[in-house]
Amino acid sequence: MSKRRLGPCITFFPQPTTLVASRAADGRVNVMTASWVGLVSKTPPTLGVSLHHGRLTYAQITASGSFTVNLVPVPLAVAADYCGLVSGRDQDKAAVAGLTLVPADLVAAPLVAEAPLNVECRLAGEVELGDYRLLLGEIVQIHALEKAFRADGTLDAAILNPLVYLGGIREYWSLGERKGVAYKDGKALLR
Ligand SMILES: Cc1cc2nc3c(=O)[nH]c(=O)nc-3n(C[C@H](O)[C@H](O)[C@H](O)COP(=O)(O)O)c2cc1C
């Protein structure tokens, strides 16, 4: 297989498209688009979110100690892209994008009502990586869209319909079809 070397860069995907919401000490709320988001521990359940230190969101999270990560569904692609182009220092992004911010159960940061999955996090740590800060958030609550549950209690990804981000080539995609079952299909090769 012939391959082109890209050198040190950030071409790597897929990533989720999320809206990270935070609340300032004066009560102002903000949403920003983040794709450098992923689970980093199961016990305790923890998400890592990597933010440039200049983001308003970074300042609000480190001052308040909490944030929420809200999964962006495909129909919200334009709203999410806008929230990744503009700073909350300049515009009330939730109002412009038509996003509804509602109280979380356990943290001060709000939830985005239109997101099919909302994750409430308490700031648990921070790792400095050049201009970026990997914020570790202990997951204290998750809200999942009721209608996305099948009768057997599992979640139907097609109904959640997450917007997938391809970092490095700056494209948004949808999920496509299910191609297998994890922790099961590989058993075909067990010896
Ligand atoms: C698809 C997409 C993904 C992004 N992911 C991140 C990210 O993971 N970390 C980051 O610091 N900025 C990311 N950004 C850029 C911020 O969303 C952008 O700088 C935003 O204006 C910051 O808002 P704030 O100043 O209101 O916090 C992303 C932008 C887009 C469009």
The ligand as an SDF file (V2000), in Angstrom:
LIG
                    3D

 31 33  0  0  0  0  0  0  0  0999 V2000
  -15.5480   21.4380   14.2390 C   0  0  0  0  0  0  0  0  0  0  0  0
  -14.7720   22.2760   15.2340 C   0  0  0  0  0  0  0  0  0  0  0  0
  -14.1300   21.6590   16.2730 C   0  0  0  0  0  0  0  0  0  0  0  0
  -13.3900   22.4190   17.2110 C   0  0  0  0  0  0  0  0  0  0  0  0
  -12.7710   21.7650   18.2300 N   0  0  0  0  0  0  0  0  0  0  0  0
  -12.0520   22.4830   19.1230 C   0  0  0  0  0  0  0  0  0  0  0  0
  -11.4140   21.8170   20.2110 C   0  0  0  0  0  0  0  0  0  0  0  0
  -11.5460   20.6030   20.4080 O   0  0  0  0  0  0  0  0  0  0  0  0
  -10.6450   22.5790   21.0580 N   0  0  0  0  0  0  0  0  0  0  0  0
  -10.5080   23.9330   20.9050 C   0  0  0  0  0  0  0  0  0  0  0  0
   -9.8190   24.5730   21.7170 O   0  0  0  0  0  0  0  0  0  0  0  0
  -11.1520   24.5920   19.8920 N   0  0  0  0  0  0  0  0  0  0  0  0
  -11.9200   23.9050   19.0260 C   0  0  0  0  0  0  0  0  0  0  0  0
  -12.5880   24.5500   18.0230 N   0  0  0  0  0  0  0  0  0  0  0  0
  -12.5000   26.0220   17.9380 C   0  0  0  0  0  0  0  0  0  0  0  0
  -13.4280   26.7280   18.9750 C   0  0  0  0  0  0  0  0  0  0  0  0
  -14.7300   26.1810   18.9410 O   0  0  0  0  0  0  0  0  0  0  0  0
  -13.4860   28.2390   18.6480 C   0  0  0  0  0  0  0  0  0  0  0  0
  -12.2050   28.8090   18.8140 O   0  0  0  0  0  0  0  0  0  0  0  0
  -14.5240   28.9870   19.4790 C   0  0  0  0  0  0  0  0  0  0  0  0
  -14.7200   30.2510   18.8730 O   0  0  0  0  0  0  0  0  0  0  0  0
  -14.1390   29.1980   20.9390 C   0  0  0  0  0  0  0  0  0  0  0  0
  -15.2390   29.7750   21.5920 O   0  0  0  0  0  0  0  0  0  0  0  0
  -15.1860   30.5140   23.0050 P   0  0  0  0  0  0  0  0  0  0  0  0
  -14.0990   31.5890   22.9470 O   0  0  0  0  0  0  0  0  0  0  0  0
  -16.5690   31.0900   23.1150 O   0  0  0  0  0  0  0  0  0  0  0  0
  -14.8830   29.4920   24.0480 O   0  0  0  0  0  0  0  0  0  0  0  0
  -13.3280   23.8250   17.0870 C   0  0  0  0  0  0  0  0  0  0  0  0
  -14.0210   24.4530   16.0320 C   0  0  0  0  0  0  0  0  0  0  0  0
  -14.7390   23.6860   15.1220 C   0  0  0  0  0  0  0  0  0  0  0  0
  -15.4750   24.3720   13.9890 C   0  0  0  0  0  0  0  0  0  0  0  0
  1  2  1  0
  2  3  1  0
  2 30  2  0
  3  4  2  0
  4  5  1  0
  4 28  1  0
  5  6  2  0
  6  7  1  0
  6 13  1  0
  7  8  2  0
  7  9  1  0
  9 10  1  0
 10 11  2  0
 10 12  1  0
 12 13  2  0
 13 14  1  0
 14 15  1  0
 14 28  1  0
 15 16  1  0
 16 17  1  0
 16 18  1  0
 18 19  1  0
 18 20  1  0
 20 21  1  0
 20 22  1  0
 22 23  1  0
 23 24  1  0
 24 25  2  0
 24 26  1  0
 24 27  1  0
 28 29  2  0
 29 30  1  0
 30 31  1  0
M  END
$$$$
